Amino acid sequence: MIRSAPEDHPQTFGHPRGLIYIAGTELWDRISFHGMQALLVLYMVEQLLLPGHVENIVGFEQLRAGIETLTGALSVQALASQIFGLYVGFVYFTPVLGGMVGDRILGRRRSVILGAVLLTAGHFCMAFDQSFLLAMVLLILGAGCLRGNLQPQVGELYAIDDRRRATGFQLYYSMINLGAFIAPIVSGFLGQSYGPHFGFGFAGFGMLIGLVIYLSAGKNLPTEMPRICEAARPSLTAEETRRCAALLCVVPVGSLFWMAQSQVWNTYNIWVRDHVDLTFGSWTMPVPWLQALDGLAPFIFLPPFLYFWRWQAARGREPDELGKMAIGCFIFAASTFWLGFGHLAADENRRVPLWWPVLFHLGSNIGWLYYTPSVSALFSRIAPKSINATMIGVSTLSVFLGSMTSGRLGGLYERYSPLEFWSLHAALVGAAGVIVLLGRPIFNRVTRDAND
């Protein structure tokens, strides 16, 4: 499907007004997603996978048999980590298919609406043990339809050579992080006070709000042109094929970053529960509340970093997307390595003080702020127009591969010390930064005509 850029769209704060509606929809999608994500591993380890509950899950024995055929017998914690990795991995894989559906069949808007409906149904299915796997399927398919077509609309709001494009993605991602801040606070409170099903219900209502925001956008969204049949779709030129090949090379490198990032929402919750002092007098802070910093830190840091990058750009020293990706990897690696040394500050009960993981979240999210929006801007700029949404969906394969692997790595938590466990993840992220720097000259040569 070919779409026209809305050159005459109303502007708000120097950006197309449609960005507000798209980012607002994404905000509530992330509130629902991160609310679910914050509770999932703890819910499985402490309730769902234990006797009295696990027998009620329709189809679970077949799923467990399939997983353990590949991994061998797994403990409850290792199995929960693996299921979480599969869930998050497929949530980030299906946008590839969702982008194709939006490009070729339903169009962007219908695909986003369908995705929101599926996500809402999936969150409400989490209220029952029996429908747990059905909920997983609905959430995975819904995320594919919604995310595979919502994010590409951000790029379609700007011309290819519009310097506001990267800033637009930064603003869009700030809503992702705001949602990631709100969700663990609310879901963690509901989960600890009333049970996890109340947290999952909150996620479902959040997605309904996101759907209402999107439906109210009207003409502020990018214009959808009539779809054309596949036979009439122009073939990629040799130059466009080279650009796509270069972008595909980014995927496995990016998966190294996401192996560590995904672990922050996976086994990290178990580590916090086991090793961090969360008590304040007679009150114990909910474990997911620490993850709220993953949303708050980038949201706070975004304005000063936008100013810093503009200051660099005015002097011709702002890094390009690949440069920012490498910087982000190195910062994230250093922060993850810091996490492994928490035992140095532990008290007589072997509990790490709260400020130690807080510093980890602040540092790692500066790395995230450098890395993740830069990847989106890179794919949006380099990918050919005719398959732009599909290629942006392809970029999420990094998260798919990283999350799938992080689920397997999470099984090492019971066998490794915290220093060994987190140092392994720090090394993976650091290796990604080195590879990006080494491959940067070649990548830029191959894609130098993307701005012509």
N, C-alpha and C positions, 0 to 999 in steps of 0.2 A: 504494500500500500504506500502511495506517495502522499505526503502531506505538505501543506504550505506553511511557512513560518509566519506567525501573526505579527507582521512588521508594524501594523498600526494599532496594536492592542493598547488599551489604557495602561499607564504606568503608575506604580505605587512605590515610593521610596527608591525611585530610579530603576525599577525592574518591572517587567510585565506583570500585570495584576494576577494573571493566571497562576503565577508562582505561589501566591498566598493560598489559593484553593488546593493546589496540588500538595504543597507542604503541609497544609492543615489536614488533608486526608491522610498523608503519610504519618503525621503526628499520632493520630488515633489508631492507625494500623500498628504503629510501634508500641503504643501503650498496651494494646491487646496482645501483641506478640511477646514483648518483654515481660508483661505480667504473667503470661503462660510460662515463659522460659525461666523466670526467676524461681518458680515453684516446682518445676517439673522433676528435676533430679531428686530433690528432697522428698517430694511427694511419692516418687517411686521407691526410694530407699526406706522411707519411714512408714509407708502405708501400702501402696498399691501392689508391690511385688512380694509382700509378706503373706503368709498363710491366712486364710480368711477373706482375702481380697483377690489374690492373683488367680484363684480358681474360677472367678466370675468373669474374667476378661474373655470375650468371644475371640477365638482364633489365636490366643496367646501361646499355647503349647506349640503350635506349628511355627510361629515366629521364633520362639526360643530355640526350637530344634534347628531351624534354618541358620540362625546366628551361630549356635554352638557347633554346627557342622564345620564352620570356617575357623572358629576361635578356640574350640575346646570348651570344657565346662567352665562356667563363669559364676562368680559370687554374685550376690544381689547388687552390691555396689558396682562391680564391673559390668554387669548386665544393664543396669540403669544408665551407666555412662555410655555404653554402646548404643542403646536405644535412643538416648539423647543425641548422640552424634549422627545417627541415621536420620532422625527427625529434622534437625537443623540442616544437615547436609542436603536433604531433599527439598527443604524449604527454599534453599538457595540454588537448587538445580532446576526446579520446575519453571522459574522465570524464563529460561531458555525456550521452553515449549510455549509458555504464555505469551512471550514476545512474538513467536511465529503465529499463534492464534490471532493476536492483535494485528499483525502485519497482513495476514492473508485471508482471515475468515470473518471474525466478529468486528474488528476495529478496536481502537484504543478504549473508547468510552464504555462500550458494552462489555469488554473484557474486564475492565476495572470493576464495574458494577457486579458482574458475575463473581469475581473474586471476593468482593466484600460480603456477598450473600453466603458463599461457601465458608468463609472464615467465621462469620457469625454463627452459623450452624455448627461448625466444628468446636468452637469454644463452649457452646451450650451442651454438646455431647460429652464434654469432659466432666459433667456433673454425675455421671454414672460409671461404675467400674466396667459394666458390660460393654459399653460403647467406646472404650478407650482407644482401640485401634481404628474404629470408624472415625473418631475425632481426629486422629493423626492424619488419616487419608484426606479428610475434608480440609484440614488446615494446610496441608502440603499443596493440594490442588488450588485452594483459594489464594495462597501466597503467590503461586505461579502466575495466575491470571492477573492479580492486582499489581504485583511488583514488576512483572514483565512488561507492563504497559503504563504504569504511573511514572516511574523514573524517566523513561524515554521522553515523556512530554515536557520534562524540564528542559532537556536539550533542544526540543522543537520550539521553545519560546524564544530562542536566540539565533541570530545568524551565525554561520560557521566562524566568521572572523570577529565576532563580538567578544571583547575582552571581559564583559560582564558574565559570560558563560561560567567560568570557573567559580566566580563569586556566587552566582546563582546556585550552583551545586553545593557550595559551602553553606549557604542559607538553608537549602533543602535538608542537608545533613544535620544542621542544628536542630531541626524539628525531630529528626530521628533520635537525636541525643536527649532532647527534652522529654520525648516519650519514654526513652530508656531510664530517665530519672524518675518520672512520675510513677511508672508501672511498678517497680520493686517496692516503693514506699507503700502504695495502696494495697497491692497484692500481698506483700509481706505481712502487713498489718491484718488484713482479712484472713490470710492463711493461718497466722498464729493465734488470732483471737476467736475465729469462728470456723476454721477448717479450710483446706485448700479449695474445696468446691466453690466457696464464696469468691475466692480470688479468680477462679476460672470464669465465674459468672460475670464479674466485673469486666474481664477481658472481652466477653461477648457483647456487652452493652457499649463498650468503647468502640468496637468495630462498627456498630450501628450508627454511632455519631459520625464516624469517618465517612460512611456512605452518604449521610445527609449533607455533609459539607461538600462532597464531590458533586452530588446532584444539583447543588445550588450554584455551581460555577458558571453554568450556561456558556455564553459566547466567549468567556475569558480563557477557555481552554484552546489549545492549538487546533486549527481547522483540519478536519478530516476530509480528504479528497476521496472520490469514488475509487473502490478497489478494482484492481485489474487482474486478469487471469494470469496464472503462472507462465503460460506460453508467451504472453505479451510483456512479461517482466524483463527488462534489459539485463543481459549477462554482465557479470563483473568484468571490468577491464583488467589487463595484466597488472597495472599499477594498483588497482583496488584489491586484487587478489594478494599482492605482496603486503599491503597494509593489513589485511585480515590475518595473514600468516604471522606477521609481526605481533599482532595483538594476541593471537593464540599462544605465542611463546610467553606472554606475561602470566597466563593462567597458572601453570605449574609452579612458577616462582612465587606468585601471590599466595598459593596454598600453604607455603611455609609460614607466612605471616598469620594466616587464619588458623593454623594448627594451635598456636598459642592463644590467639584472641578468642577462639571458640571455647578453649578450656576455662576461660574466666566465667563462662555461664554454665560450665559443666562440673568438673571435679572440684573447681575452686570453691564451690559452695560447701562441699564436704570438708575441704581443708579449713575453711573458716569455722565451720561447726566444731571441728576437732581441735583446732590450735589457737584460735583468737579469743581473747577475753572480751565478751560482749555484755558483761554484767555491769549494771549501774545501780548499786544498792540491791534492792530486791527485784529490780526489773531487768529483764534480758532483752537486748535489742534483737529484732528478727534478723536472721542471717541474710535475707535478700536485700536489706537496707544498704549494705556496703556496695552492692552492685548499682545502686542509684547513682553513685559517684561516676559510673561509666557514662551516664547521661549528663550529669551536672557539669563535670569538668570541661568537656569540649564546648558546651553551651556558654560557659563563662569565658573560656579561653578564646573563643572564635573572634570577638571584636578586636582584642589587642593583636591577634595574629593577622587578621585582615589588614589592620593598620600597618603592621610590620611588613607584610608582603607588598602592600602598596608603596611603602617607603623603599623597599628593595627594588621594586619595579621602576620607580622614578629615577633610580640610579643605575638601572640596567643590571641589577644583581639578583633579581628574583629567580630562584630555581625553576626549571620547567617541571612538568608533571613527574617525570622519572626522577629528577633530583629530589623532589619532595617525598616521593615514595621511599627512596633510599634513606633519607633522613628519618622518616617515620619508623622504618624498620629498626634502625640503630637505637632510637629512643625507646621503642617498645622493648627491644631486647634487654637494654640496660635495666629497665623497670622490672621485667620479669626475673632477671638475675637477682635483683634486690629482694624480691619476694622470697627467694630460696634461703636467704640469710636471716629470716625472721627469728630463728631460734637464738640468735645472739642477744636479742632483747627480751627473751621469754622470762617470765617470773618463776617463782618457786613451784608453781603448779604447771609449768611448761606451757603457759599461755602467752601468746604474743600480744603486746599492747595494741590497741585499736589504731594508733597513729601509724603503725608500720604498714598495714595494707592500705590505709588512706593515702600515704605517699605513693604507693604502687599505682593506685588508680589515677592519681593526678599525673604522674609521669607517663604511664602507658597511654592515657587518653590524649596527651600532646602528640605522642607518636601516631595514634589513630587519626588525629586531626590532619596531620601531614599526609598520611598514607591513603586513607579510604576515599575521600572526595577527589583526590588527584587521580585515582584509578578511574573513577566514573567520568571525570572530565576528559581523561585521555581517550577512553573508548568512544565517548560521544563525539570528540573532535576527529579522530582518526577513522572510525568505521564509515564505510560507504553509506550514503543516504538510503539506498534501496533496502538495506538490511540493518539499519542502525539499531532498531529495537532488538533484533535478534542478537547482534553482537554485544549490546549492553547486557542482554541476558547471558551470553557466553561469559562475560566478565565475572558473573556470580559463580561460575564453575570453580573458581579459586576457593570460595567459601564452602562449596560442596565437598571438594577434595579435602580441604583442611578440616572441616567438621567431621567428616567420616573418619579421617585418621585420628583426630583428637579423641573420638570415642574409644578407639582401640588403645591409644596412649593412656587414656584415663584408667584403664585396667592396671597400669603400672603403679598407681598411687598406693596400693596396698603393699607393694614390694619394694618401692624406692623410698629413700628419705626425702623430706621436702626439698632439701638442697639439690639432690640428684634430679628429682622430678621437675622442678622449675628451671634448673640450669639446662636441662635437655631442651625445654621449650625456648629458652633464651637463645640457645645456639641455633635453633632452626630459624628464628626470626632474623638473627644477625646474618646468617648465611644468605637469606633472601636479599638483604640490603647490599651485600657484597656482589651478588649476581647482577642486581639491577645496575649498580655502578659500572661493572665490567661490560655489560651488554648495552649500555646507554648509547655509545657512539654508533654502533651498528644499527640499533633501532632507529635512531634519528636519521641516518642515511637512507634507510629503507622507506621511511614515512615522510621525508622532507617535503614532498609535493602535496601533503594533505591540506595545507593552507593556501595552495595556489588557486 
